[in-house]
Amino acid sequence: MSKKIKNLKKLIIIAQPSKKGFLWELALEYEKQEKNFWNKIEILDLYDKENFQPNLEFQDMKILNDDPNREKFQKKIKDASELIFIFPIWWWNMPAIMKNFIDTNFEAWFAYKFQKGSPIPKKLLKWRTAKVFCSCDGSKYMYNNYLCPMYLRRYIEIYILGIFWIELTEFEIYDKMRKNSRWEKDEILNNLVLEIKRENMTLWFSETIKNLF
């Protein structure tokens, strides 16, 4: 495996309050499989008390509320080549704790900065990628007819990640999780494992070819 691939890092950001839930199974399986290809992969549990961040508050936008975790999390984000967001869909959107994580950490002058004479901010997190894995108890038919996945994907892709120049490369929604059998959940995990192996072998082959020339 090439040195370049070994130096890449991934950060899994999960907002799932129950560690008995399927999304935690998915996050741990993702971490296990990626360790075979990546030098560093880390899970950031937003419900861990050590990772607590208060709601974003300020009287002056240049002076945010005191948050000892902000600088630590921003370093993790900046060091990562890829971000993986994992969360259940609540009220057709991401949980509030995930939104607060984005509001608090992807701040101006870290993720972007304003440019004089231009309505478009300068993007400071270029050349990173992101994936989103989310779950719901309803059916895809219901969500698709009410445009939830389409809306949520476009919202994350354009109005969040797009502001920072982070490319969304995958968006998956797993439905009927409360009713899914163990076999159906294992099928999802098996497909994830195959996808990770295929993706990383393709990356490894591509980087190996580059290093030959």
Secondary structure, DSSP 8 states (H G I E B T S, - for coil): --HHHHT-EEEEEE--S-TTSHHHHHHHHHHHHHTTT-SEEEEEETTSGGG------EEETTEE---HHHHHHHHHHHH-SEEEEEEE-BTTB--HHHHHHHHHHS-BTTTEEEETTEEEEEESSTTEEEEEEEE-SS-HHHHHHTTHHHHHHHIIIIIIIHHHTEEEEEEEEE--TTT--HHHHHHHHHHHHHHHHHHHHHHHHHHHHHHH-
